[in-house]
Amino acid sequence: MDRGVSTLEARIADTADGWRLDRALADALPTLSRERIKALISTGMVTGPDGLVRDPKRKAPGGALFRIDVPDPDPAHNEAQDIALNIAFEDEHLIVIDKQAGLVVHPAAGNLDGTLVNALLHHCRGSLSGIGGVARPGIVHRIDKDTSGLMVAAKTDRAHVGLARQFKDHSIDRRYKAIVSGRPKTSGGTIDAPLARSPQNRKKMAIVAGGKRAVTHWTLLKPLYEAALVECRLETGRTHQVRVHMGSIGHPLVGDPVYGKTKKEHREVVETLGFQRQALHAAHLGFIHPLNGHALAFESRMPADMQELFNRLVV
C-alpha cells in the first residue's frame, strides 16, 4: 500500500539568510531533524520559490517560503500493545517513564513483545514522528529488565538527536539508588574502570583493559545490616555499569543473580520477601529539553519491593 504524504510549509528566518538550506529548514521546523530534512531535499521532496530543490548545501534566502512533502512513516515492525506505563512527564517531543522492574525496554530475541517499545507504540499512537522514516519511539538509553526507575524516550526526530547528543556528551544527570552487600569503609568514591564483554562469558560485562571508559561516582547514604544503601551517579552509561563497578570494589548489589552472590546474612530476608532482582533503582534523571532548552529534573521513590528490602535490613 502506498504511503500518504503530509505537506509542511516553512519560512526561512531573516536571521538564517545565507545558511545551508538543510540547516535553515531544520531551524524553521523543530519536529524534523537536519538529517531527515537533508534526505528529503536530496530525494526531491522540497520546493522553494524557484521550484524543486535537491541541493541541501545551497544557501537559504531569508524570508523565502519552502514546501516540504513528508511521506508518512512506515509502520513500526513491532506490535503496539496496551501495557500500563507510569508516566513522569510527557509533551509532544519526549516522554519520561518510571519503568517497573521486569519490563524489558527493547524487543530482542526471546522478548519480541511485552516491552517498553511495544507499550510506547500504543501510548504514543498517532503522535510519533517518523524517526528514521519509521514511526517508533527514539530509545536513547536503556535500563536493565530487572532495574526500575526513570528513563526518557524521544517522540520526534529533533528530540532524538538532541537527547542522544547529551548522552554522548555525558551531560545527563543520572543517579541510581542501590542496596549493596557489605558495609563500605569510606563515605564514597569514584570508580574509573573500562568495561567490555567478558572474555570468559560473552553474556556478562567485565572490567577489561581497552574497554570503553566507564566512571561511577558513589556515595554512602545509610549503613544497613551487613549491607548499605548507596547512590551511584553515572558519568558514563555503559551496560551493567553500576552492577559491575560496585562488585569490583567488593560490594555487589543485593539480589544480583549475575554479578553477585547472596550473603548468608541476607538469604532468609531475600527468600522471605521473594526479592528476585538486583536492588537497583534509577531514582533521578536530569537533562536539558532538546527543543525549548529548559532544564528538567525528575525524582522517583524506590519501589515497594526495594523499599521493603531496605526496611528489613535497617539496623
Phi, psi and omega in degrees: 000133180292145177279149173283173181227132174256139181252126177247151174242141181218130177257129181292128179294148178301326181288347180262008180302128179091352177289164168302143184298318181297323179291317182294321179289324177296325177293326182276340183236087186294347181274350180244138178283161179298321179296321179294317179294320178302317179294321179294321177297313184296335181261015174075032182255008183236131180237133179246191181302332182256015179106198184298138176239142181230001182251105181293346182269352181297155182284138181272132177275122180305135178086350183284148180259131179239148176248130182240120176268117184249110177301139176301139183296149173298145175296144179297146180294327182280152183279138173284130182228140181279089180243130183299135179235145172263109186259120179273331182195146176203138168220194184288349185253329185206168179218136177250123184251139169261093190286136175279149176298143180099348181267118176287141183283310190234137178301140177202177179306127181093343178219069185278343177214181182071023183255172177299322178299316177300319180294319180291325177299325177284311184297320184264016182307126179088348181244003176272132174277174183277077179295112184068021180087003180233136179286100181203156176287146179271102180275110184258349172201166184229160172236138180307151180311312186264017170257138179257167171122196195276136170209156183244144176227147181270148176250348180228161177306310186296320178295320180299312180296315183294318179291317180300323179296318180294321177295320179296324180278357181060034180262358177285135179266103181240123180231129180249147168256135183222142171259115186251156179279136180085156180260117177300144181274351178237169183277355180162184179174184179234131177250116180241093185215127185291143182242146176200174176299139179294130177298334182274330183215105186292348178276352182245155171264156181206163173284117186226126176302131182089359176285184179285138181300135180222130184229125177236127174257120183241149181225133176285122179264317181200126173291144179232188179288107183050031182202182179200149170266124180234157171252133178243118177260124184272121171276327173239171180226078181265158178303127177061026187303307182298317184297316181287315183297314181292324176296327183292338179256017175087015181228068178295159181289137176299133178086355182290116184280349185253315187249007180215169176228127184298125178292150181299331179292339183253351190300315182295317180297312182298316181291320179297319181281344186068032182279110189236041178210169174290139183279077185220131184221127177282097192268339184219137177220122179227138180199172177264128178302124187291346180257315184256354176078005180284142175281127179241142177214139184227145178238146178224129177289154175300137179293167189303319184294320181285325177295321179295319176299315178303313182299323181287338182261356179296132181284000000 
